[in-house]
């Protein structure tokens, strides 16, 4: 259901900061129900921990309408190695 809101935003060519509107109020109720479900069940339904123990690589990405970029930082004993990602 939450994907529906993303689709509405896409097809209406809305900015992310703009409030979503709909002529179908039940859509918002379904979305709220889904958020409440995940708020209650995220820890037991999520199969992957939120905090990875001892990461060996960190990454950051950014994108705009005309460009994309990122960097990976490989954590090694005795130093750090950076790798640009294109």
C-alpha positions as CSV (number, residue, x, y, z in Angstrom):
1,X,0.0,0.0,0.0
2,X,2.8,2.5,0.8
3,X,4.2,1.9,-2.7
4,X,0.9,3.3,-4.0
5,X,1.8,6.7,-2.4
6,X,5.1,6.6,-4.1
7,X,3.4,5.8,-7.4
8,X,0.9,8.7,-6.9
9,X,3.9,11.0,-6.3
10,X,5.6,9.8,-9.5
11,X,2.6,9.9,-11.8
12,X,1.5,13.4,-10.5
13,X,5.2,14.5,-11.0
14,X,5.1,15.8,-7.4
15,X,8.1,17.0,-5.4
16,X,9.0,14.8,-2.4
17,X,8.2,17.7,0.0
18,X,4.7,18.2,-1.5
19,X,1.7,16.8,0.4
20,X,0.0,13.9,-1.3
21,X,-3.7,14.3,-2.2
22,X,-6.2,11.7,-3.1
23,X,-9.9,11.6,-4.0
24,X,-10.1,8.2,-2.2
25,X,-9.9,8.7,1.6
26,X,-9.8,4.9,2.2
27,X,-6.3,4.9,0.5
28,X,-5.0,7.0,3.4
29,X,-6.6,4.7,6.0
30,X,-5.0,1.7,4.4
31,X,-1.6,3.5,4.4
32,X,-2.0,4.4,8.1
33,X,-2.9,0.8,8.9
34,X,0.2,-0.5,7.1
35,X,2.4,2.0,9.0
36,X,0.8,0.9,12.3
37,X,1.4,-2.7,11.4
38,X,5.1,-2.2,10.7
39,X,5.5,0.0,13.8
40,X,4.2,-2.9,15.9
41,X,5.9,-5.8,14.0
42,X,9.1,-4.5,12.5
43,X,11.4,-6.2,15.0
44,X,9.9,-9.6,14.8
45,X,9.1,-9.5,11.0
46,X,12.4,-8.1,9.8
47,X,14.9,-10.9,9.2
48,X,17.9,-8.6,9.3
49,X,19.2,-6.7,12.3
50,X,19.3,-3.0,12.1
51,X,22.8,-2.8,13.5
52,X,25.3,-4.9,11.6
53,X,28.0,-6.2,13.9
54,X,31.5,-5.0,13.0
55,X,31.0,-3.7,9.4
56,X,33.9,-4.1,7.0
57,X,32.6,-1.6,4.4
58,X,30.7,1.7,4.6
59,X,29.1,3.4,1.6
60,X,27.4,6.7,0.8
61,X,25.5,7.7,-2.4
62,X,23.8,10.8,-3.8
63,X,21.9,11.5,-6.9
64,X,20.1,14.3,-8.7
65,X,18.2,14.7,-11.9
66,X,21.5,14.9,-13.9
67,X,24.2,13.0,-11.9
68,X,24.9,10.2,-9.5
69,X,27.9,9.3,-7.4
70,X,29.0,7.4,-4.4
71,X,32.0,6.2,-2.4
72,X,32.8,2.9,-0.6
73,X,35.1,2.9,2.4
74,X,36.6,-0.5,3.0
75,X,37.6,-0.8,6.7
76,X,40.8,-2.8,7.1
77,X,42.9,-3.6,10.1
78,X,45.6,-0.9,10.2
79,X,44.0,1.5,7.7
80,X,41.1,2.6,5.5
81,X,40.9,2.1,1.7
82,X,38.5,4.4,-0.3
83,X,37.0,3.4,-3.7
84,X,34.9,5.9,-5.8
85,X,31.8,4.3,-7.2
86,X,30.6,5.4,-10.7
